[in-house]
Amino acid sequence: MQDVQKNNPQSEDPREIHSGTCKTVIPSCDQGNCSTCPDQPSCSSPQILSVAELMDAFNGVSKMSIAHEIVVNQDFHMEQIDFSPDSLESKIKETMQNAFWDHLREQLSATPPDYSYVLQLLKEIKEILLSLLLPRQNRLKNQIEEVMDMELLKQEADHGALDVSHLSTYLLSMMTMLCAPIRDEEIQKLENISDPVQLLREIFHVLGLMKMDMVNFTIQSIRPHLQEHSIQYERAKFQELLQKMPNFLDHTTKWLTQAAAEVMTPPSNYDLPDQISSSPADGTMKESCIISPSIVLNQAYMNLLQWDPNNEEFPETVMMDKTRLQEIQCQLNRLTVLASVLLVANSYCGTKLMNSPQFVHKLKQIIRVLLEENQSKLEEALLTISDQVLQEIQQAFVDLNLPALSKESITSLSGQIHSVAKEDNCVRSIIDQRIRLFLKCCLLRGLQPSLRDLPGGITPIEEELAEIGQKFSALIHHNQQVFGPYYANILKKILLTSQEAEASVDST
């Protein structure tokens, strides 16, 4: 047995609840009449599940996770696990396999030959071949059933007339017909193997690869169907899980509550940038103090990109994308440092160099490689980066017949690059804020409008931001479509409670 590893949100008529100068927009949602609203358990008291119920819940989560992965990850595929040659797993696997094939050789070398292991192997090979057929390939199916009739083969074995070489030849011809083009060369090599046991072993190995090819072909085939129905499927599976575990939205509720608190209590100098305040998706928050669920939800999504890895209370509704979000978070951290170094270098290079796409691209490549090589040691990476950046700048000045940097400038530039390692560095803080502003604009307005209004200082990383913005927006858009009804119910309670509290304070 082979080892393997494994669009627009619906618009709703809002109800508006007024209180003083602020009004909270609550999406209209009637639990009794709205089919899009999931049934959420009214009680969140702990529930004890049996082992069978836990296993059933686990299987539901596994199916939902695989379907979600296929839909959101275009590169998702299955592949065999390759253990390290020196690992214990690899040694155990090799020992067990050698024992099987050595025993098979002994059986075939006996007088008379013992075909019990061969029959077992042929039965499994037959099942693999049948699993590789498409539904319409009935002729091939009948042929395999006829040639590899296990009852007939057992009778031949009992009479010592089983022709293993003839069967192996037939298997190779059938594999040639069924394999993907990438396996043609491997199957051709098998034709040169004369040892029957070694040939069977290699046939079994290549069939394992062909099984994996078929699995990945099936994934590609069903992806369009899953994309069409994934929202309903994931929501239904999540609802089944929620019925078994009523507490399964507790972390999500806490996550949204925190985001609502941030939105409703902005700093005293709070002032939304024009890109956001003018967005039709967000309203004019500055002027009318509207707190809508969309604002809170977008803030919650942005908070995921600053999630403390030590905080285990990750929202349940985005748990399947936790790894992807962490990857985006790491990419953003590297991009922040990259853009910060470029901005510092810009003040010493002048516009002539920094307006050269070739020079900027070369600097970006150097910085990116050094950051990836020293991901856990930013200060050490920046020491090397400062040396390389200085070297490139000085060489460019020589090529352009420009005066070299003074010693003071070299010392200052090097020191400013080193200081980017500090999280409170002013340049780094500005770049970080602008990158996150861009991503928030992507959620509110879309990628292309956000790229047109890209804040200053991050234009050199426009290509990288476009890639991350597209990935992040697609991820969030799918999440909103699947879990939007749950968010609406939770935010309705949070914002209504907050509005009632404000009304109570105003009345006193």
C-alpha positions as CSV (number, residue, x, y, z in Angstrom):
1,M,0.0,0.0,0.0
2,Q,1.4,3.4,-1.0
3,D,2.0,6.2,1.5
4,V,0.5,9.5,0.5
5,Q,0.5,13.1,1.8
6,K,-2.3,14.7,1.4
7,N,-18.7,35.8,-5.7
8,N,-19.8,38.7,-4.5
9,P,-21.4,38.6,-1.1
10,Q,-25.1,38.5,-1.1
11,S,-26.7,41.9,-0.7
12,E,-29.3,42.2,2.1
13,D,-31.6,45.0,3.0
14,P,-30.3,46.5,6.2
15,R,-32.2,47.7,9.3
16,E,-30.8,50.8,10.9
17,I,-30.8,51.3,14.6
18,H,-30.3,55.0,15.6
19,S,-28.7,56.2,18.8
20,G,-27.7,59.8,19.1
21,T,-25.2,60.9,16.5
22,C,-24.2,57.3,15.7
23,K,-26.2,54.6,13.9
24,T,-25.3,51.0,13.7
25,V,-26.3,49.2,10.5
26,I,-27.6,45.6,11.2
27,P,-28.2,43.2,8.3
28,S,-31.8,42.1,8.1
29,C,-31.9,38.4,9.1
30,D,-34.9,36.5,10.4
31,Q,-34.0,33.2,12.0
32,G,-37.4,31.8,11.3
33,N,-37.8,32.9,7.7
34,C,-34.4,33.3,6.2
35,S,-33.0,30.2,4.5
36,T,-29.5,31.6,4.3
37,C,-29.2,31.9,8.1
38,P,-27.8,28.8,9.7
39,D,-29.3,27.3,12.8
40,Q,-27.0,28.2,15.6
41,P,-27.5,26.4,18.9
42,S,-28.9,28.8,21.5
43,C,-26.9,27.2,24.3
44,S,-23.1,27.1,24.4
45,S,-22.8,24.9,27.4
46,P,-20.2,22.1,27.2
47,Q,-21.4,18.9,25.5
48,I,-19.8,15.5,26.0
49,L,-19.4,13.5,22.8
50,S,-18.9,9.8,22.5
51,V,-15.9,8.4,20.7
52,A,-18.1,7.5,17.7
53,E,-19.4,11.1,17.6
54,L,-15.9,12.5,17.8
55,M,-14.8,10.3,14.9
56,D,-17.8,11.3,12.9
57,A,-17.0,15.0,13.5
58,F,-13.4,14.4,12.6
59,N,-14.3,12.8,9.3
60,G,-16.7,15.7,8.6
61,V,-13.9,18.2,9.2
62,S,-11.5,16.2,7.1
63,K,-13.8,16.1,4.1
64,M,-14.6,19.8,4.4
65,S,-10.8,20.6,4.7
66,I,-10.0,18.5,1.6
67,A,-12.8,20.1,-0.5
68,H,-11.7,23.6,0.7
69,E,-8.1,22.9,-0.1
70,I,-8.9,21.8,-3.6
71,V,-11.0,24.9,-4.2
72,V,-8.7,27.6,-2.8
73,N,-5.3,26.0,-3.7
74,Q,-4.9,25.6,-7.4
75,D,-1.6,23.8,-6.9
76,F,-3.1,21.2,-4.5
77,H,-2.2,17.7,-5.3
78,M,-1.4,14.4,-3.7
79,E,2.0,12.9,-3.6
80,Q,3.8,9.9,-2.1
81,I,5.7,10.5,1.1
82,D,9.4,10.2,0.6
83,F,11.1,9.5,3.9
84,S,14.7,10.4,4.4
85,P,16.9,7.4,3.6
86,D,18.4,7.5,7.1
87,S,15.1,7.8,8.9
88,L,13.6,5.0,11.0
89,E,10.5,5.0,8.9
90,S,12.4,4.5,5.7
91,K,14.5,1.7,7.2
92,I,11.4,-0.1,8.5
93,K,9.6,0.3,5.2
94,E,12.6,-1.0,3.2
95,T,13.0,-4.0,5.6
96,M,9.4,-5.0,5.3
97,Q,9.3,-4.7,1.6
98,N,12.6,-6.7,1.1
99,A,11.2,-9.4,3.4
100,F,8.1,-9.7,1.2
101,W,9.9,-9.8,-2.1
102,D,12.6,-12.2,-0.8
103,H,9.9,-14.6,0.4
104,L,8.2,-14.3,-3.0
105,R,11.4,-15.3,-4.7
106,E,11.8,-18.3,-2.4
107,Q,8.3,-19.4,-3.2
108,L,8.8,-19.2,-6.9
109,S,12.2,-21.0,-6.6
110,A,10.7,-23.9,-4.7
111,T,9.9,-27.3,-6.2
112,P,7.1,-27.2,-7.0
113,P,6.6,-23.4,-7.0
114,D,4.4,-21.9,-4.4
115,Y,2.1,-19.2,-6.1
116,S,0.3,-18.0,-3.0
117,Y,2.1,-14.7,-2.7
118,V,2.0,-14.2,-6.5
119,L,-1.8,-14.7,-6.5
120,Q,-2.2,-12.2,-3.7
121,L,0.0,-9.7,-5.6
122,L,-1.9,-10.2,-8.9
123,K,-5.2,-9.7,-7.1
124,E,-4.0,-6.3,-5.8
125,I,-2.5,-5.3,-9.2
126,K,-5.9,-6.2,-10.9
127,E,-7.7,-3.9,-8.4
128,I,-5.3,-1.1,-9.2
129,L,-5.7,-1.5,-12.9
130,L,-9.5,-1.4,-12.6
131,S,-9.3,1.7,-10.4
132,L,-7.3,3.5,-13.2
133,L,-10.1,3.0,-15.8
134,L,-12.6,5.7,-16.7
135,P,-16.3,4.9,-16.5
136,R,-16.6,4.6,-20.2
137,Q,-13.8,2.1,-20.7
138,N,-16.0,-1.0,-20.4
139,R,-14.1,-3.0,-23.1
140,L,-10.8,-2.7,-21.2
141,K,-12.6,-3.6,-17.9
142,N,-14.0,-6.8,-19.4
143,Q,-10.5,-7.6,-20.9
144,I,-8.8,-7.2,-17.5
145,E,-11.5,-9.3,-15.8
146,E,-11.1,-12.0,-18.4
147,V,-7.3,-12.2,-18.4
148,M,-6.9,-11.8,-14.7
149,D,-9.8,-14.0,-13.6
150,M,-8.5,-14.9,-10.1
151,E,-10.5,-18.2,-10.0
152,L,-8.9,-19.3,-13.3
153,L,-5.4,-18.1,-12.2
154,K,-5.8,-20.0,-8.9
155,Q,-6.6,-23.2,-10.9
156,E,-3.6,-22.7,-13.1
157,A,-1.4,-22.2,-10.0
158,D,-2.8,-25.4,-8.4
159,H,-1.7,-27.3,-11.5
160,G,1.7,-25.6,-11.7
161,A,0.7,-23.9,-15.0
162,L,0.7,-20.3,-14.0
163,D,2.7,-18.3,-16.5
164,V,4.0,-15.3,-14.5
165,S,6.1,-14.0,-17.4
166,H,3.1,-13.9,-19.8
167,L,1.0,-12.1,-17.2
168,S,3.8,-9.6,-16.6
169,T,4.0,-8.9,-20.3
170,Y,0.2,-8.3,-20.4
171,L,0.5,-6.0,-17.4
172,L,3.1,-3.9,-19.1
173,S,1.0,-3.5,-22.2
174,M,-2.0,-2.5,-20.2
175,M,0.1,0.0,-18.1
176,T,1.4,1.5,-21.4
177,M,-2.2,2.1,-22.5
178,L,-3.4,3.6,-19.1
179,C,-0.4,5.6,-18.0
180,A,0.1,9.3,-18.2
181,P,2.7,10.4,-20.8
182,I,5.1,11.2,-17.9
183,R,5.3,7.5,-17.0
184,D,6.1,6.2,-20.6
185,E,9.8,6.2,-20.0
186,E,9.6,4.3,-16.7
187,I,7.4,1.6,-18.2
188,Q,9.8,1.2,-21.1
189,K,12.6,0.6,-18.7
190,L,10.6,-2.3,-17.2
191,E,10.6,-4.2,-20.5
192,N,14.4,-4.7,-20.1
193,I,14.0,-6.5,-16.7
194,S,14.4,-10.3,-17.0
195,D,14.1,-11.3,-13.4
196,P,10.4,-12.1,-12.8
197,V,10.4,-11.1,-9.1
198,Q,12.2,-7.8,-9.8
199,L,9.9,-7.1,-12.7
200,L,6.8,-7.6,-10.5
201,R,8.3,-5.4,-7.8
202,E,8.9,-2.6,-10.3
203,I,5.5,-3.0,-11.9
204,F,3.9,-2.6,-8.4
205,H,6.0,0.5,-7.8
206,V,5.1,2.2,-11.1
207,L,1.4,1.2,-10.6
208,G,1.6,3.1,-7.3
209,L,2.8,6.2,-9.2
210,M,0.0,5.7,-11.7
211,K,-2.6,5.6,-8.9
212,M,-1.3,8.9,-7.7
213,D,-1.5,10.3,-11.2
214,M,-5.1,9.2,-11.4
215,V,-5.9,10.8,-8.0
216,N,-4.5,14.1,-9.1
217,F,-6.3,13.9,-12.5
218,T,-9.5,13.3,-10.6
219,I,-8.8,16.3,-8.4
220,Q,-8.3,18.5,-11.5
221,S,-11.5,17.1,-13.0
222,I,-13.7,17.7,-10.0
223,R,-12.3,21.1,-9.1
224,P,-14.7,23.1,-11.4
225,H,-17.7,21.2,-9.9
226,L,-16.4,21.8,-6.3
227,Q,-15.9,25.4,-7.0
228,E,-19.5,25.7,-8.1
229,H,-20.9,23.9,-5.1
230,S,-18.1,24.5,-2.5
231,I,-19.9,27.3,-0.6
232,Q,-23.0,25.3,0.1
233,Y,-21.0,22.1,0.8
234,E,-18.6,23.8,3.3
235,R,-21.4,25.6,5.0
236,A,-23.5,22.4,5.3
237,K,-20.6,20.5,6.8
238,F,-19.8,23.3,9.2
239,Q,-23.4,23.4,10.3
240,E,-23.3,19.6,11.0
241,L,-20.2,20.2,13.1
242,L,-21.8,23.1,14.9
243,Q,-24.8,20.9,15.8
244,K,-22.5,18.4,17.5
245,M,-20.4,21.1,19.2
246,P,-22.4,24.2,20.0
247,N,-19.2,25.9,21.4
248,F,-17.6,25.8,18.0
249,L,-18.1,29.5,17.3
250,D,-16.7,30.8,20.6
251,H,-13.3,31.8,19.2
252,T,-15.0,33.4,16.2
253,T,-17.3,35.4,18.4
254,K,-14.3,36.6,20.5
255,W,-12.4,37.5,17.3
256,L,-15.3,39.6,15.9
257,T,-16.0,41.2,19.3
258,Q,-12.4,42.4,19.5
259,A,-12.6,43.8,16.0
260,A,-15.8,45.6,16.8
261,A,-14.2,47.1,19.9
262,E,-11.3,48.4,17.8
263,V,-13.6,50.0,15.2
264,M,-15.9,51.6,17.8
265,T,-13.1,53.0,19.9
266,P,-10.7,54.5,17.4
267,P,-7.8,56.7,18.6
268,S,-8.5,60.4,19.2
269,N,-6.7,61.4,16.0
270,Y,-8.6,58.8,14.0
271,D,-8.9,59.8,10.4
272,L,-9.7,57.3,7.6
273,P,-7.6,57.7,4.4
274,D,-9.4,59.0,1.3
275,Q,-9.0,55.6,-0.3
276,I,-11.2,54.0,2.4
277,S,-13.5,56.8,3.4
278,S,-14.6,57.2,-0.2
279,S,-15.3,53.5,-0.7
280,P,-18.9,52.6,-1.3
281,A,-18.3,49.4,0.6
282,D,-17.5,51.2,3.8
283,G,-19.5,54.4,3.8
284,T,-18.3,57.7,5.1
285,M,-17.4,56.7,8.6
286,K,-15.8,59.9,9.5
287,E,-18.8,62.0,8.8
288,S,-21.8,59.9,10.0
289,C,-20.1,57.6,12.4
290,I,-21.7,54.5,10.8
291,I,-20.5,51.2,12.2
292,S,-21.5,48.5,9.8
293,P,-20.8,44.8,9.9
294,S,-18.7,45.1,6.8
295,I,-16.3,47.5,8.5
296,V,-16.0,45.3,11.6
297,L,-15.5,42.1,9.5
298,N,-12.8,43.7,7.4
299,Q,-11.0,44.8,10.5
300,A,-11.2,41.3,11.9
301,Y,-9.7,39.9,8.7
302,M,-6.9,42.4,8.8
303,N,-6.2,41.4,12.4
304,L,-5.5,37.9,11.2
305,L,-2.4,39.2,9.5
306,Q,-1.0,40.3,12.9
307,W,-2.0,37.2,14.8
308,D,0.1,36.2,17.7
309,P,1.4,32.7,17.1
310,N,1.1,32.0,20.8
311,N,-2.6,32.8,20.8
312,E,-4.3,29.4,20.3
313,E,-7.8,30.9,20.1
314,F,-7.8,31.1,16.3
315,P,-11.2,31.7,14.8
316,E,-12.9,28.4,13.9
317,T,-14.3,29.8,10.6
318,V,-10.8,30.6,9.2
319,M,-9.0,27.6,10.8
320,M,-8.7,25.8,7.4
321,D,-6.8,28.8,6.1
322,K,-4.6,29.3,9.1
323,T,-1.5,28.1,7.4
324,R,-2.1,30.2,4.3
325,L,-2.7,33.3,6.4
326,Q,0.5,32.7,8.4
327,E,2.3,32.4,5.1
328,I,0.9,35.7,3.9
329,Q,1.8,37.2,7.2
330,C,5.5,36.1,6.8
331,Q,5.5,37.4,3.2
332,L,4.2,40.7,4.4
333,N,6.9,40.9,7.1
334,R,9.6,40.3,4.5
335,L,8.1,42.7,2.0
336,T,8.0,45.4,4.8
337,V,11.7,45.0,5.4
338,L,12.4,44.9,1.6
339,A,10.5,48.1,0.9
340,S,12.0,49.8,4.0
341,V,15.5,49.1,2.8
342,L,14.7,50.3,-0.7
343,L,13.2,53.5,0.7
344,V,16.3,54.1,2.8
345,A,18.5,53.5,-0.2
346,N,16.5,55.8,-2.3
347,S,17.5,58.8,-0.1
348,Y,21.1,58.1,-0.9
349,C,20.9,56.9,-4.5
350,G,18.9,59.7,-6.0
351,T,16.1,59.4,-8.5
352,K,18.4,58.5,-11.4
353,L,19.3,55.2,-10.0
354,M,16.0,54.4,-8.3
355,N,14.1,55.2,-11.5
356,S,16.1,52.4,-13.3
357,P,14.0,49.2,-13.3
358,Q,17.1,47.1,-13.8
359,F,18.8,48.6,-10.7
360,V,15.8,48.3,-8.5
361,H,15.1,44.8,-9.7
362,K,18.7,43.8,-8.9
363,L,18.5,45.3,-5.4
364,K,15.2,43.6,-4.8
365,Q,16.6,40.2,-5.8
366,I,19.6,40.6,-3.5
367,I,17.5,41.7,-0.5
368,R,14.9,39.0,-1.1
369,V,17.5,36.2,-1.3
370,L,19.3,37.3,1.8
371,L,16.1,37.7,3.8
372,E,14.9,34.2,2.8
373,E,18.3,32.7,3.8
374,N,18.1,34.3,7.2
375,Q,14.4,34.3,8.1
376,S,14.9,33.8,11.8
377,K,17.9,36.2,12.1
378,L,16.8,39.5,10.7
379,E,19.6,41.5,12.3
380,E,22.3,39.3,10.7
381,A,20.5,39.4,7.4
382,L,20.4,43.2,7.4
383,L,24.2,43.4,8.1
384,T,24.8,41.4,5.0
385,I,22.1,43.3,3.1
386,S,23.7,46.7,4.0
387,D,27.1,45.6,2.7
388,Q,25.6,44.3,-0.6
389,V,23.4,47.3,-1.1
390,L,26.3,49.7,-0.6
391,Q,28.4,47.6,-3.0
392,E,25.7,47.8,-5.7
393,I,25.2,51.6,-5.2
394,Q,28.9,52.3,-5.3
395,Q,29.3,50.2,-8.5
396,A,26.4,52.0,-10.1
397,F,27.9,55.4,-9.3
398,V,31.1,54.3,-11.0
399,D,29.3,53.0,-14.1
400,L,27.4,56.3,-14.4
401,N,30.5,58.5,-13.6
402,L,28.8,59.9,-10.5
403,P,30.7,61.0,-7.4
404,A,31.1,58.2,-4.8
405,L,29.3,58.3,-1.5
406,S,31.2,60.1,1.3
407,K,32.3,58.1,4.4
408,E,29.6,59.9,6.4
409,S,26.9,58.8,3.9
410,I,28.2,55.2,3.9
411,T,28.1,55.1,7.7
412,S,24.6,56.7,7.8
413,L,23.1,54.5,5.1
414,S,24.5,51.3,6.7
415,G,23.2,52.4,10.1
416,Q,19.7,53.2,8.8
417,I,19.5,49.8,7.1
418,H,20.6,48.0,10.3
419,S,17.9,49.9,12.3
420,V,15.2,48.5,10.1
421,A,15.5,45.4,12.2
422,K,13.7,47.2,15.1
423,E,9.9,46.9,14.8
424,D,9.4,50.5,16.0
425,N,11.7,51.9,13.3
426,C,9.9,54.8,11.8
427,V,10.6,53.8,8.2
428,R,9.5,50.3,8.8
429,S,6.4,51.4,10.7
430,I,5.3,53.7,7.8
431,I,5.9,51.0,5.2
432,D,4.0,48.5,7.3
433,Q,1.0,50.8,7.7
434,R,0.9,51.5,4.0
435,I,1.1,47.9,3.0
436,R,-1.8,47.1,5.3
437,L,-3.7,50.1,4.0
438,F,-3.3,48.6,0.5
439,L,-4.6,45.2,1.6
440,K,-7.6,46.8,3.4
441,C,-8.4,48.7,0.2
442,C,-8.2,45.4,-1.7
443,L,-11.0,44.1,0.5
444,L,-13.1,47.3,0.2
445,R,-12.5,48.3,-3.4
446,G,-10.8,45.4,-5.2
447,L,-7.3,44.8,-6.4
448,Q,-7.0,47.0,-9.5
449,P,-8.4,50.2,-8.0
450,S,-6.1,49.7,-5.0
451,L,-3.1,49.3,-7.3
452,R,-4.0,52.6,-9.0
453,D,-4.0,54.4,-5.7
454,L,-0.9,52.7,-4.3
455,P,0.6,54.8,-1.4
456,G,4.0,56.3,-1.8
457,G,7.1,54.3,-0.7
458,I,5.7,50.9,-1.7
459,T,5.5,51.3,-5.5
460,P,8.8,49.4,-5.9
461,I,7.1,46.3,-4.6
462,E,3.9,46.8,-6.6
463,E,4.3,43.4,-8.4
464,E,4.7,41.5,-5.1
465,L,1.8,43.4,-3.5
466,A,-0.5,42.6,-6.4
467,E,0.2,38.9,-6.0
468,I,-0.4,38.9,-2.2
469,G,-3.4,41.2,-2.6
470,Q,-5.0,38.8,-5.1
471,K,-4.3,35.8,-2.9
472,F,-5.6,37.5,0.3
473,S,-8.7,38.9,-1.3
474,A,-9.6,35.6,-2.9
475,L,-9.2,33.8,0.4
476,I,-11.3,36.3,2.3
477,H,-14.0,36.5,-0.4
478,H,-14.5,32.7,-0.3
479,N,-14.6,32.8,3.5
480,Q,-17.2,35.5,3.5
481,Q,-19.4,33.6,1.1
482,V,-19.2,30.4,3.2
483,F,-19.5,31.9,6.6
484,G,-21.3,35.2,5.9
485,P,-24.6,34.1,7.6
486,Y,-22.7,33.1,10.8
487,Y,-20.9,36.4,10.8
488,A,-24.2,38.3,10.3
489,N,-25.8,36.6,13.3
490,I,-22.8,37.2,15.6
491,L,-22.2,40.8,14.5
492,K,-25.9,41.6,14.9
493,K,-25.7,40.6,18.5
494,I,-22.4,42.4,19.1
495,L,-23.4,45.7,17.5
496,L,-26.9,45.7,18.9
497,T,-25.6,45.2,22.4
498,S,-23.0,48.0,21.9
499,Q,-25.7,50.3,20.6
500,E,-28.0,49.5,23.5
501,A,-25.2,50.3,25.9
502,E,-24.5,53.6,24.2
503,A,-28.3,54.4,24.3
504,S,-28.3,53.7,28.1
505,V,-25.3,56.0,28.7
506,D,-26.9,58.7,26.6
507,S,-30.2,58.5,28.6
508,T,-28.4,59.0,31.8
